[in-house]
Structures are given as structure tokens and as C-alpha cells.
Amino acid sequence: MIVGVFILKGQNNIESKATQPAVNEINSSNKIKKDESGKTVNQEKKANKKANKNKGGKKNKKSKITSTNKQYDASWESLKTVPVPAWFEDGKFGIMIHWGIYSVPGWIPPGSKGGYSEHLPSNMYRSPKEYNPFLKKKFGDTIPNFGYKDMISLFKAEKFNADEWAKLFKEAGATYVIPVGEHHDGFVMWDSKLTDWSAAKMGPKRDVIGELAVATRNNNMKFGVSYHRERHYAFFDVTKNIGGGPLPAIQEEIKRMPKAASLYGPFEMSDEYMKDYVARWEELCDKYQPDFCWIDGFPGTPGDEEIFDKYCKKMLSDYVNRTNKEWGKQVYFNNKGSSQNWPDGVGCREKDNLSLPTIGPKWENPATIGRSYGYWAMEDKNDLYKPSNELVHLLIETVSKNGNLLLNVGPKPDGTIPENQQKRLRDIGRWLKLNGEAIYNTRPWKECGEGRVRFTTTKNKLYVIMLDWPKDNSLMLKSLQPWEASNISKVRIIGGTDLKWAINTEGLNVTLPKNPVGEYAYVIEITCNSDLADLPIEKQKVVFEDLHQKHKARIDKLMNQAGDHDSTDY
């Protein structure tokens, strides 16, 4: 975990806005530069409408091409210099989507203390005694007569509507969307020429990534792709994430259906494996021009890191160079994993439900809306998602410490997003509609906050975000004790009126209205007579709690009470 104080250069040039930041770079279906041969990149005049749509949505008249001639070589030292794009720095809030064959079972064993529903494809073969009763109940047969490959025909996505999803994400206040293109299971969600195990050829028989790219960009949001194939080669192995060859039940399935080998395998790291890994990512780039390359954590298999690094350095540098040269827009990538894939400073730091106690270098929290990333029927039926107020607090905690919140949703196999997830998203959007100026386009201050208060800033404004409404309708900010009255021009509560305030020996005392203004969290805007960077701060203790661990403990307690009984009607 990275801990430290990190204030970005240029924070004094940011203006406050209450609405979502505009997308400045050109949408990928607009003008695209020509390559050296004179041919247009990814947009030939005779290309069909579907191909053009898959690249990215309606034209934005206000868009501007922001390109650079800088090229990066395939080294970590060079990749450390890739700048954080303005759209990512300012956007703060994105949506991740875990949706695939694993959504069909939507199951985690009762009493399980960990794991996600999207890991069922591997876990079902490792613990058949635990999973077979469920498989028999839901599907009528057990391993190896009924395996993961047999769930594909049940993944129909008959109610999937990319436009409805995008409108929901926009209503939630998201500025970018990152669906899973391929998870550990090896089944891809785009129209691929490199594999037959594709949502465009099996199951839904739809180009899910292509449809989402169009709908997302039509709603003026950035579009990235989450790519997890680096974990595939050891996902169905005897020792998960290590190797040892295919599990016995997998071997039996392949014996009965040889074609299944190309879904479940390959089963070891090699140059051939990594060449295919890179080719699939490049195909995504050719078809959809993603704004963000989201790579999951490398499993850390002993001896395999070197070959993984070699290919990824080249893949990432080619990706950034291509966008600079051909696409005319800024892109970025993450640095995932408990021990992170790349050296410090390469991409934005990231791991599952990442939480920092203080300000860090640019990071992102890919957070679950509940406990699982993929759809979990029990979680949905019993409404076991994080409460809306905690999700808003999670956004505030993350942004105050220089992070972005990438909140995950797990749709049902029919393509609908569960109503209880939709409610949370709309609740966040309602809060952002009122208080967005304290989130979008802001930067962290010298400290993330004090007590149960968090700080964000623009050029000359300090946003004081109260996670709780004070019982005495009065707020004392001891962090501002060094300030003088002449430093302050105005104090107001967003959604309300100007507030009475006074500087004394303890700090800044603000008198609040008798009743809370808004819900979930409450924002005071302090307009200063100088840049925030020039004003002092008296460091105070911050009251911090890991909201994901808090929620996980809550759910584990409920599952312990349920024991082995799962009342979900599968």
C-alpha cells in the first residue's frame, strides 16, 4: 500500500464546476488521422455502419483533438513518464462491469469467507463436492457431464440494452465506463477473429463491447476495456494461479469435446501464449479504440513474471504511442495487484477495493457495490449491497486522497442490472447533482481532512465535506487554526445559503442551518482570497474506516447466521 502526501502540480489552474467534466478528446468515430500510407485509421469510407458504430458513438461538436508527438519506448522508465490524462484526473468516478457466462450461475457457496461469484468457473472444478449439489439443483447435472462450457447456451442476454445501461451510468454521475472484455475464464465479450469462444458467436451472439462502446460515447463518457487474460493460463490448472496442468475434470471435458481445450487452455505461460495475449488486446484497439487499458493483477506464478513483463512493456508502449500518433487522444492504464504488476510510478495504483489512509500518488479503487464483482443471486435477493450513504462516503474518501472510484456493477445473465444496484447508482447521482463541484475537477489539499470531515480543492476554494451532520449544528475546523479572517471571502453550504463564521484560537467555527441540507454527506464551500496552495494547515487526526471491510464483516456475519442454508430460488 502506498502512503504519503502527494500534491499534483497544476492544481492552482483548475476551475470549480458542479457538473461532470466535458469530454475534450474527439470521439473515435469522428475524424481520425491518416497513417503513413494515406489510409484512414479504423475508418475506411466503405466500412459498414456497424463497424463505424463499434468504434464509438455520436459526434461531439465541442470535441477537440489533443495529440502529442511524444513516443515511449518499451521500458518501465519511459512508461513512468506517461501523463495522467485530464479526463481521468478530473472525472473522478467511473463504472466497471463484470458480466459474462459466470453470471448464469451467480453463486458463491453459503458460508464462504471470500471469493467472488466470477471465480466459480475455476472453483467448481476444485471443489466438486461443494459445487455439484448446486449444479444438480440449478442445471440438472454435475461435473463432468455438465461443465462451465455448457453454461454458454444459457447466457442469452435477451434483455441487454447498452443504451439503457449508459443512460443509467450517466445518471449516476459517472464520467467513464470500463466493462470486462475477457475475464479469467477465457470467454471474450467482443466480436473476435482470434477465438470462437466469443459472445458474438455463442450465447448472446452480440458484440457486447462494441455496443457498449457506442452507447457510452453517445452519452459523452470515456470508454475503456478491462482485460484479465493474464490470469487465464493458470485458472483451470491443478494449482490455481501456479500451474500443474489442467484439473482432472477439465481433462475429461476436453476428452469428450476436444474443442473445449481452446476455451480452458492454454495451461502454461509461453511466448505463444503472450503473443496471443497481445494480439487480443490489439484487436480490441483496432475495433474500439479504448481510452483506458485496465489489466488485472498478474497471478505471480514463480518464473513467469519475466516473460509477462517483456510483452506487457511493449504492449503498453505501443498502445500509448498509437493513440498519440493515430487517434489523437489521451489514454491511460492501471497498475493492479496486491503487489502491483509494474514498478511504482507506472500507471495508476490499483487493487480490489483499495483503500488508503491518506493522500497518495494517483490511484483508483475498483470497488464492489456489494461483496462480489460478478452477479451473486443471494446478494441481490437479500439486498446485501453497500448502503447508498457508504458508497457516497467511499467516493468522497477516495477523491480526497487523490483517487478515482471505479464502482463495479454485476448484471444478471439476461442483461438487466439488478434494481437494488440501480437504486444505489441513482442515489449517488442525486448526491453528485447537488454536490458535484466538490468532486469533479478537484484536487486533494495538503491533508485529506480532519475527524469525519474531508477536503477537496480548486484554485481558491476549499470544499469541506462533512460525512455526518454535527448534532449542535456547528462545525469547528481546527485545521484552519493558522488562518486569518482576511484569508476568507465567503462561506456557504452547497444547496443552501451563505453561513456565519468566525476565526478564533481553535480554528474556523462555522454555524450551520438547523436542518441538514441534502443527504448522505454535506458540503461547505469556503472561497478564499488567495490560492489554497499558499494557505497553511494545522494537521489534525483523521477518523478513517475501511468501508469495504466494514461491509464484508457485516455480510460474513449474516452468512454465518444462515449457515449452510441458501434460500435463494435458483
C-alpha positions, 0 to 999 in steps of 0.5 A: 500500500502506498502512503504519503502526501502527494500534491499534483502540480497544476492544481492552482489552474483548475476551475470549480464546476458542479457538473461532470467534466466535458469530454475534450478528446474527439470521439473515435468515430469522428475524424481520425488521422491518416497513417503513413500510407494515406489510409484512414485509421479504423475508418475506411469510407466503405466500412459498414455502419456497424463497424463505424458504430463499434468504434464509438458513438455520436459526434461531439461538436465541442470535441477537440483533438489533443495529440502529442508527438511524444513516443515511449519506448518499451521500458518501465522508465519511459512508461513512468513518464506517461501523463495522467490524462485530464479526463481521468484526473478530473472525472473522478468516478467511473463504472466497471462491469463484470458480466459474462457466462459466470453470471448464469450461475451467480453463486458463491457457496453459503458460508464462504469467507471470500471469493467472488461469484466470477471465480466459480468457473475455476472453483467448481472444478476444485471443489466438486463436492461443494459445487455439484449439489448446486449444479444438480439443483440449478442445471440438472447435472454435475461435473463432468457431464455438465461443465462451465462450457455448457453454461454458454447456451444459457447466457442469452442476454435477451434483455441487454440494452447498452443504451439503457445501461449508459443512460443509467451510468450517466445518471449516476454521475459517472464520467467513464465506463470500463466493462470486462472484455475477457475475464479469467475464464477465457470467454471474450465479450467482443466480436473476435477473429482470434477465438470462437469462444466469443459472445458474438458467436455463442450465447448472446451472439452480440458484440457486447463491447462494441455496443457498449462502446457506442452507447457510452460515447453517445452519452459523452463518457470515456470508454475503456476495456478491462482485460484479465487474460493474464490470469487465464493460463493458470485458472483451470490448472491443478494449482490455481494461479501456479500451474500443474496442468489442467484439473482432472475434470477439465481433462475429461471435458476436453476428452469428450469435446476436444474443442473445449481445450481452446476455451480452458487452455492454454495451461502454461505461460509461453511466448505463444501464449503472450503473443496471443495475449497481445494480439487480443488486446490489439484487436480490441484497439483496432475495433474500439479504440479504448481510452483506458487499458485496465489489466488485472493483477498478474497471478505471480506464478514463480518464473513467469513474471519475466516473460509477462513483463517483456510483452506487457512493456511493449504492449503498453508502449505501443498502445500509448504511442498509437493513440498519440500518433493515430487517434489523437487522444489521451489514454491511460492504464492501471497498475493492479495487484496486491503487489502491483504488476509494474514498478511504482510510478507506472500507471495508476495504483490499483487493487480490489477495493483499495483503500488508503489512509491518506493522500497518495500518488494517483490511484483508483479503487475498483470497488464492489457495490456489494461483496462480489464483482460478478452477479451473486443471486443471494446478494441481490435477493437479500439486498446485501449491497453497500448502503447508498450513504457508504458508497457516497462516503467511499467516493468522497474518501477516495477523491480526497486522497487523490483517487478515482472510484471505479464502482463495479456493477454485476448484471444478471445473465439476461442483461438487466442490472439488478434494481437494488444496484440501480437504486444505489447508482441513482442515489449517488447521482442525486448526491453528485447533482447537488454536490458535484463541484466538490468532486469533479475537477478537484484536487486533494489539499495538503491533508485529506481532512480532519475527524469525519470531515474531508477536503477537496480543492480548486484554485481558491476554494476549499470544499469541506465535506462533512460525512455526518451532520454535527448534532449542535449544528456547528462545525469547528475546523481546527485545521484552519487554526493558522488562518486569518479572517482576511484569508476568507471571502465567503462561506456557504453550504452547497444547496443552501445559503451563505453561513456565519463564521468566525476565526478564533484560537481553535480554528474556523467555527462555522454555524450551520442551518438547523436542518441538514441540507441534502443527504448522505454527506454535506458540503461547505464551500469556503472561497478564499482570497488567495490560492489554497496552495499558499494557505497553511494547515494545522494537521489534525487526526483523521477518523478513517474506516475501511468501508469495504471491510466494514461491509464484508464483516457485516455480510460474513456475519449474516452468512454465518447466521444462515449457515449452510442454508441458501434460500435463494430460488435458483 
